């Protein structure tokens, strides 16, 4: 008999099993079918899981009452428990038929309202769009009206809900922030050669504003700057051993130490984590190779680091916790096909569970992990004419997503009603 099979001497045929001892691990022998199965009834399954009789496998649930937590429902498509998902609602956060949006992101204020910063290159503006009571109020940031070439933008809120934005305007890098109703600006750097591309901004618990940008010049790989809560500033150009960057993401730990995830052009799809340990000093940790240049990341409330990147047929999630890295592949398709682009966003909720948004072959999809299992709630929209989704997640797990509709020149906003 082939490996793993046994001989049924009564009929002189090779079969999978004659008794439980012929099956691996805790699996059992269905002696009538002479096949190994995981369960015959619920008692054969670990914990609160139940036996799916028709396939003889242990699953998390068959009906709502099997779910271990109050308010959860059993999703029959994949027999998994999750909080019931309200349908996503789509709104147009901003529209201008003459616009061309070269950077945007979404953050959430202390009242749970979405705030979106938008760079409009063709109209030479930055737009601030704020959601309140189901509607959107927009304003042009006056300090930017003289800028004529915008390449990237990011936004963050301080403890008083004042918006801060970083703008890359080719060789110029500028920090803008609002105090009350007054906008202020500070030129961070002006590249002598090359230009700035992707930009990121975050604000730590101490009120320090951290800013970073990809630098295409030969002098450095990325530019990092900060503004303390007392208004003092610092900056540094960073050269990396792993190669030149072509994508960066920035976040910060609770003690104010910044961490950057970068993909490198000097390696074949190599992704690195960079942690600042002193002035001009960054520790580089190589995570692995990916099929696309983009990656996204977030730090959770326990100072664990989450990094999401695409391979050809799945998303890979790295998690750094307790001094150790773990890696897992996120299911690429419940009904969606392989991930098709490097454009995605990630957020962490108040339970330290990751959520992410990504494109599939036909749709923009939202995924969430709960109790260690990935749940796909739904396709948000057709992927045609959409690009570059960004997201954040509120502490109770409410996602906020923005994406550009490039033919209509609109910024679409998706969220759930909870």
GIPEFEN-V317172 format. One record per run of one state. SS is the DSSP state (~ for helix, > for strand, _ for the rest). FROM is the first residue (numbers start at 1). TO is the last residue. If there is no record, write none. Layout:
# GIPEFEN-V317172
ss->SS from->FROM to->TO
ss->SS from->FROM to->TO
This chain:
# GIPEFEN-V317172
ss->_ from->1 to->5
ss->> from->6 to->8
ss->_ from->9 to->12
ss->> from->13 to->15
ss->_ from->16 to->19
ss->~ from->20 to->22
ss->_ from->23 to->27
ss->> from->28 to->30
ss->_ from->31 to->34
ss->> from->35 to->37
ss->_ from->38 to->41
ss->~ from->42 to->44
ss->_ from->45 to->49
ss->> from->50 to->52
ss->_ from->53 to->56
ss->> from->57 to->59
ss->_ from->60 to->63
ss->~ from->64 to->66
ss->_ from->67 to->71
ss->> from->72 to->75
ss->_ from->76 to->79
ss->> from->80 to->83
ss->_ from->84 to->87
ss->> from->88 to->95
ss->_ from->96 to->100
ss->> from->101 to->108
ss->_ from->109 to->113
ss->> from->114 to->120
ss->_ from->121 to->124
ss->> from->125 to->132
ss->_ from->133 to->134
ss->> from->135 to->140
ss->_ from->141 to->141
ss->~ from->142 to->144
ss->_ from->145 to->151
ss->> from->152 to->157
ss->_ from->158 to->162
ss->> from->163 to->169
ss->_ from->170 to->171
ss->> from->172 to->179
ss->_ from->180 to->181
ss->> from->182 to->190
ss->_ from->191 to->195
ss->> from->196 to->203
ss->_ from->204 to->208
ss->> from->209 to->215
ss->_ from->216 to->221
ss->> from->222 to->227
ss->_ from->228 to->232
ss->> from->233 to->238
ss->_ from->239 to->244
ss->> from->245 to->252
ss->_ from->253 to->257
ss->> from->258 to->264
ss->_ from->265 to->269
ss->> from->270 to->278
ss->_ from->279 to->280
ss->> from->281 to->289
ss->_ from->290 to->294
ss->> from->295 to->299
ss->_ from->300 to->304
ss->> from->305 to->310
ss->_ from->311 to->314
ss->> from->315 to->321
ss->_ from->322 to->323
ss->> from->324 to->330
ss->_ from->331 to->343
ss->> from->344 to->348
ss->_ from->349 to->353
ss->> from->354 to->359
ss->_ from->360 to->362
ss->> from->363 to->370
ss->_ from->371 to->372
ss->> from->373 to->382
ss->_ from->383 to->385
ss->> from->386 to->393
ss->_ from->394 to->398
ss->> from->399 to->405
ss->_ from->406 to->409
ss->> from->410 to->416
ss->_ from->417 to->418
